């Protein structure tokens, strides 16, 4: 990977993570520290899965 592709990959992961974390916060009724940690972790796993899925579809 070149520096540019690494930067794009990190940007994509951060965008997915931010969107999924925001969705988690919207759907959760009460927000405490443990729920923030679980939400951030679940969003990170979802971001990795979304990137892998997108790459599998567009990979040549």
N, C-alpha and C positions, 0 to 999 in steps of 0.2 A: 504494500500500500504506500502510496505517496502521501506527502503531507496534506495535500488538498483533499484526497479521498478520505483520509482519516478525519479531517475536520468536518467534512460533510456527513460522515457516519456518526460522529459525536453529536453534531447538530440535529440529525434525524432522531437519534435516541433521546436527546433532551426534549425535542418537540413532542414525541410520543409520550414521554414520561410526564411532561407538564399537562398534556391533555388528559391523560388517564388519571393523574393525581387530582386534577380539578374535578373530573367526573366522580371520583371517589368521595371528595369533600361534599359535592352536591347531594349525593345519595345517602350519606351518613347523617344520622339525626343528631348525635352528640359527638363532639370532637375532643378527645383527651390525648395525652401523650402516646399511649399505647396504640390507639387507633391511627394516629399520624404515622407512627413507625410501620405499622402493618400496611397502611395505605400506600406509603412511599415504596415499600418493598414489593407490594403487588403491582404497582404501576411500573416499577423497574422490570419485573418479570414480563409484564404485558408489553412493554416497549421493546424488549429483546425479541419476543415472539412476533410482534408486528413487523419489526425490521427483517427478521428471518423469513417471514411469510412474503413480504414484499420482494425480497431478493430472490426467493424461490420462483416467484411468478415472472419477474423481469430478467432473470439470469439468462445469459446466452452462452 
